[in-house]
Amino acid sequence: MTTLLFGVSGLPLGNGQKFHYASGISYLKQFGLDALELLFVRSVNVSDRNSGLIVQRKTEHDFHLSAHGSYYINLNADTPDKQRQSLRRITDGAAALRLVGGRSLVFHPGFYLGKSPAAACDTIRENLRKLPQQGMDYRLETTGKGTQCGTVAELVALCREVPSCKPCIDFAHIHARGNGALRTYADFANILDTLREGLGRGALDDMHIHMGGIAYGPKGEKHHLPLLESDFNYTACLQALRDYAVRGCVICEGPRLEYDAIILKNTYHRL
C-alpha cells in the first residue's frame, strides 16, 4: 500500500436501509471510506453465489477488502481434534476471502487454558505452520483479555517465526488488556517501535489496524463504545501512525462504525 486507508468492520449502519456486502461497499465509498472487513465470525458468508457482485463493486470503487475469521478459533485448544477444527475454520475463511480478492484474514490465535504463555504459544506456532500460504496473510490479532494469547510481544515472535503470519494491531484491545494502558503519544510510539525492531520496516509499510472506543476493567475488554464516549486517545494514536509513515488499513469497530471511521480519517488528514 502507498497510504493509510480507513474503513469499518461488517456492514455499515446507514440510515435504516439494509445492506449486503456489495451494496455496503458502494455506500461506504460514497460516505468517504475505502475499506471493509468482512465478518466471518459466526459463519463464512461469502461464496460463489455472491462473490461476483462483491468483486464487481470492489473493482469499481477501488476498495480494500479483508476479513475477520471465526470467533471459535483456538489453536491452543485442549484436544488435537479441536485444533484441527480451528485450522479448518481458518482455511475456510481464507478460501472465501480469496474469492473476492482479499488477502488479510484476521483472527485471535487462542487462549492460554491454564498453560504458561510460552507453552500456549508453542502449540499455536506449531499449528500456524500447518496453514497453506497461497498468498494469504494470516493476521494474528492483539487480544483484549489476559486469558488470551495476543500481546504485541507474543505476536511479533509468532510472526517472525511463521512467514505467512502478520500482526493485526488492535489498539483498543491493547488499551483494554492493560486496563487503560495507552494514554500518551509515547505509548503508541512504543508499539510501533516494537513492530519495527522485531519485524523490520516492512511491518509498518503493511499494517492492519483495529481502532475504536472500548470499555474495560481489571480483567480487560468488556465491550466496544462509541469513539467519543471512550477514553481512547485516538488523536495521539493517529499522530504516531502519521509520524512513523505507517501504511496499510485502519478498521474501525464499535457501535457507530462508519461515523466513527470518518472521524478517524478526517482527524488523520488534519494532523
C-alpha positions as CSV (number, residue, x, y, z in Angstrom):
1,M,0.0,0.0,0.0
2,T,1.1,3.6,-0.6
3,T,-1.2,5.2,2.0
4,L,-3.3,4.6,5.1
5,L,-6.9,3.5,4.3
6,F,-9.9,3.8,6.6
7,G,-12.9,1.5,6.8
8,V,-15.2,-0.5,9.0
9,S,-15.8,-4.0,10.3
10,G,-19.0,-5.5,9.0
11,L,-22.0,-4.0,7.3
12,P,-22.4,-0.2,7.7
13,L,-25.3,1.3,9.8
14,G,-26.6,3.6,7.1
15,N,-29.9,5.4,7.7
16,G,-32.2,2.4,8.3
17,Q,-31.5,0.7,4.9
18,K,-30.4,-2.9,4.8
19,F,-27.0,-3.7,3.2
20,H,-25.2,-6.8,1.9
21,Y,-21.5,-6.6,1.2
22,A,-21.8,-5.3,-2.4
23,S,-24.2,-2.5,-1.6
24,G,-22.3,-1.8,1.6
25,I,-19.1,-1.2,-0.4
26,S,-20.9,1.3,-2.7
27,Y,-22.4,3.1,0.3
28,L,-19.1,3.3,2.2
29,K,-17.3,4.7,-0.8
30,Q,-19.9,7.4,-1.2
31,F,-19.5,8.1,2.6
32,G,-15.8,8.7,2.1
33,L,-14.3,5.4,3.2
34,D,-12.1,2.9,1.4
35,A,-12.1,-0.4,3.2
36,L,-14.4,-3.1,4.6
37,E,-13.6,-6.1,6.9
38,L,-15.9,-8.9,6.0
39,L,-17.2,-10.7,9.1
40,F,-16.8,-14.5,9.0
41,V,-17.1,-14.6,12.8
42,R,-20.1,-16.9,13.1
43,S,-20.2,-18.3,9.6
44,V,-18.4,-17.8,6.3
45,N,-20.9,-15.7,4.3
46,V,-19.1,-15.3,1.0
47,S,-19.4,-18.0,-1.7
48,D,-19.6,-18.4,-5.4
49,R,-23.2,-17.2,-5.2
50,N,-22.4,-13.6,-4.0
51,S,-18.7,-13.2,-4.7
52,G,-19.1,-12.0,-8.3
53,L,-21.0,-8.9,-7.3
54,I,-18.7,-8.2,-4.4
55,V,-15.7,-8.3,-6.7
56,Q,-17.5,-6.0,-9.2
57,R,-18.2,-3.4,-6.6
58,K,-14.7,-3.8,-5.1
59,T,-13.2,-3.1,-8.6
60,E,-15.5,-0.2,-9.4
61,H,-14.7,1.6,-6.2
62,D,-11.0,0.6,-5.8
63,F,-12.0,-0.8,-2.4
64,H,-9.8,-2.7,0.1
65,L,-11.3,-6.0,1.5
66,S,-10.1,-8.0,4.4
67,A,-12.0,-10.5,6.7
68,H,-12.3,-11.4,10.3
69,G,-12.2,-15.1,10.9
70,S,-14.3,-17.3,13.2
71,Y,-14.7,-16.4,16.9
72,Y,-14.4,-20.2,17.5
73,I,-10.7,-20.4,16.6
74,N,-8.4,-21.7,19.3
75,L,-5.1,-23.0,18.1
76,N,-4.2,-24.0,21.7
77,A,-7.5,-26.0,22.2
78,D,-7.3,-28.8,24.6
79,T,-7.6,-31.6,22.1
80,P,-6.0,-32.2,18.7
81,D,-9.4,-32.6,17.1
82,K,-10.5,-29.1,18.3
83,Q,-7.2,-27.7,17.0
84,R,-7.9,-29.3,13.6
85,Q,-11.4,-27.8,13.6
86,S,-9.8,-24.4,14.2
87,L,-7.4,-24.8,11.3
88,R,-10.3,-25.7,9.1
89,R,-12.2,-22.6,10.1
90,I,-9.1,-20.5,9.2
91,T,-8.7,-22.2,5.8
92,D,-12.4,-21.9,5.0
93,G,-12.3,-18.2,5.7
94,A,-9.1,-17.8,3.6
95,A,-10.7,-19.6,0.7
96,A,-13.8,-17.3,0.8
97,L,-11.6,-14.2,1.1
98,R,-9.6,-15.2,-1.9
99,L,-12.9,-15.4,-3.9
100,V,-13.2,-11.6,-3.5
101,G,-9.5,-10.7,-3.9
102,G,-8.7,-10.1,-0.3
103,R,-5.5,-11.3,1.4
104,S,-5.6,-10.4,5.1
105,L,-7.6,-12.8,7.3
106,V,-7.7,-11.6,10.9
107,F,-8.3,-14.0,13.9
108,H,-7.5,-14.4,17.5
109,P,-4.9,-17.1,17.8
110,G,-6.0,-18.8,21.0
111,F,-6.5,-19.0,24.8
112,Y,-3.9,-20.0,27.3
113,L,-6.3,-22.5,29.0
114,G,-4.1,-22.9,32.1
115,K,-0.9,-23.3,30.2
116,S,2.0,-20.9,30.6
117,P,2.0,-18.2,27.8
118,A,5.2,-19.8,26.4
119,A,3.7,-23.3,26.2
120,A,0.5,-22.0,24.6
121,C,2.5,-20.0,22.0
122,D,4.5,-23.1,21.2
123,T,1.3,-25.0,20.4
124,I,-0.1,-22.1,18.4
125,R,3.1,-21.7,16.5
126,E,3.1,-25.4,15.6
127,N,-0.5,-25.1,14.2
128,L,0.2,-21.9,12.3
129,R,2.9,-23.7,10.4
130,K,0.3,-26.1,9.1
131,L,-1.6,-23.4,7.3
132,P,-1.2,-23.2,3.5
133,Q,0.5,-20.0,2.3
134,Q,-1.2,-19.4,-1.1
135,G,-0.7,-15.7,-1.0
136,M,-2.8,-15.2,2.2
137,D,-1.7,-13.1,5.1
138,Y,-2.9,-14.6,8.4
139,R,-3.3,-11.6,10.7
140,L,-2.9,-12.5,14.3
141,E,-4.9,-10.0,16.4
142,T,-3.8,-8.5,19.6
143,T,-6.3,-9.5,22.2
144,G,-8.2,-7.7,24.9
145,K,-8.1,-10.1,27.8
146,G,-5.3,-11.6,29.9
147,T,-6.7,-15.1,29.3
148,Q,-5.9,-14.9,25.6
149,C,-2.7,-15.2,23.7
150,G,-2.1,-12.0,21.9
151,T,0.3,-9.5,23.4
152,V,2.3,-7.4,21.0
153,A,5.5,-9.3,22.0
154,E,3.8,-12.7,21.5
155,L,2.5,-11.8,18.1
156,V,5.8,-10.3,17.0
157,A,7.6,-13.6,18.0
158,L,5.0,-15.7,16.2
159,C,5.1,-13.6,13.0
160,R,8.9,-13.6,13.0
161,E,8.9,-17.4,13.0
162,V,5.9,-18.2,10.7
163,P,6.4,-16.3,7.4
164,S,2.7,-16.5,6.4
165,C,1.6,-14.6,9.5
166,K,1.5,-10.8,10.1
167,P,0.1,-8.9,13.1
168,C,-3.2,-7.1,13.3
169,I,-2.7,-4.4,15.9
170,D,-5.9,-3.7,17.7
171,F,-5.0,-0.6,19.7
172,A,-8.4,-0.7,21.6
173,H,-7.7,-4.3,22.7
174,I,-4.2,-3.4,23.9
175,H,-5.6,-0.4,25.8
176,A,-8.3,-2.6,27.5
177,R,-6.0,-5.5,28.3
178,G,-3.7,-3.1,30.2
179,N,-6.7,-1.6,32.0
180,G,-6.3,1.7,30.2
181,A,-2.6,1.3,29.2
182,L,-2.4,3.6,26.2
183,R,-2.6,7.2,27.3
184,T,0.1,9.2,25.6
185,Y,1.8,9.5,22.2
186,A,4.8,7.6,23.6
187,D,2.6,4.6,24.4
188,F,1.6,4.3,20.8
189,A,5.1,5.0,19.5
190,N,6.5,2.2,21.7
191,I,4.2,-0.3,19.9
192,L,5.3,0.9,16.5
193,D,9.0,0.7,17.6
194,T,8.4,-2.9,18.8
195,L,7.0,-3.8,15.5
196,R,9.8,-2.2,13.5
197,E,12.5,-3.6,15.7
198,G,11.0,-7.1,15.7
199,L,9.7,-7.5,12.2
200,G,11.5,-4.7,10.2
201,R,10.3,-1.6,8.5
202,G,8.1,-3.7,6.2
203,A,5.8,-4.3,9.2
204,L,4.9,-0.6,9.3
205,D,4.5,-0.4,5.5
206,D,1.8,-3.0,5.5
207,M,-0.2,-2.7,8.8
208,H,-3.7,-3.9,9.5
209,I,-5.1,-2.0,12.4
210,H,-8.2,-2.1,14.5
211,M,-9.3,1.0,16.4
212,G,-12.3,2.4,18.3
213,G,-13.8,3.1,21.7
214,I,-13.8,0.4,24.3
215,A,-15.0,-0.3,27.8
216,Y,-12.7,-2.2,30.1
217,G,-11.9,-3.3,33.7
218,P,-9.3,-5.1,35.7
219,K,-9.8,-8.2,33.5
220,G,-9.5,-6.3,30.3
221,E,-12.0,-5.8,27.5
222,K,-15.8,-5.5,28.2
223,H,-17.4,-4.2,25.1
224,H,-16.9,-1.6,22.4
225,L,-18.0,2.0,22.8
226,P,-18.7,5.0,20.5
227,L,-15.3,6.6,19.9
228,L,-16.2,9.9,21.5
229,E,-17.7,8.2,24.6
230,S,-14.5,6.4,25.4
231,D,-11.1,7.4,26.8
232,F,-9.2,6.0,23.9
233,N,-6.7,8.7,22.8
234,Y,-7.2,8.3,19.0
235,T,-5.6,11.6,18.2
236,A,-2.3,10.6,19.7
237,C,-2.6,7.2,18.0
238,L,-3.2,8.7,14.6
239,Q,-0.4,11.2,15.1
240,A,2.0,8.3,15.8
241,L,0.8,6.5,12.7
242,R,1.5,9.6,10.6
243,D,4.9,10.4,12.2
244,Y,6.0,6.8,11.6
245,A,4.7,6.9,8.0
246,V,2.6,3.8,8.6
247,R,0.8,2.4,5.5
248,G,-2.0,-0.1,5.4
249,C,-5.6,-0.1,6.7
250,V,-7.4,1.1,9.8
251,I,-10.6,-0.7,10.5
252,C,-13.0,1.0,13.0
253,E,-15.0,-1.2,15.3
254,G,-17.8,-0.2,17.6
255,P,-21.5,0.8,17.6
256,R,-21.1,3.8,15.4
257,L,-19.0,2.1,12.6
258,E,-18.8,4.5,9.6
259,Y,-19.5,7.6,11.7
260,D,-16.5,6.9,13.9
261,A,-14.4,5.7,11.0
262,I,-14.9,9.1,9.2
263,I,-13.9,10.9,12.4
264,L,-10.6,8.8,12.4
265,K,-10.0,9.5,8.7
266,N,-10.7,13.2,8.9
267,T,-8.6,13.6,12.1
268,Y,-5.7,11.8,10.5
269,H,-5.7,14.0,7.4
270,R,-5.9,17.2,9.5
271,L,-2.8,16.3,11.5
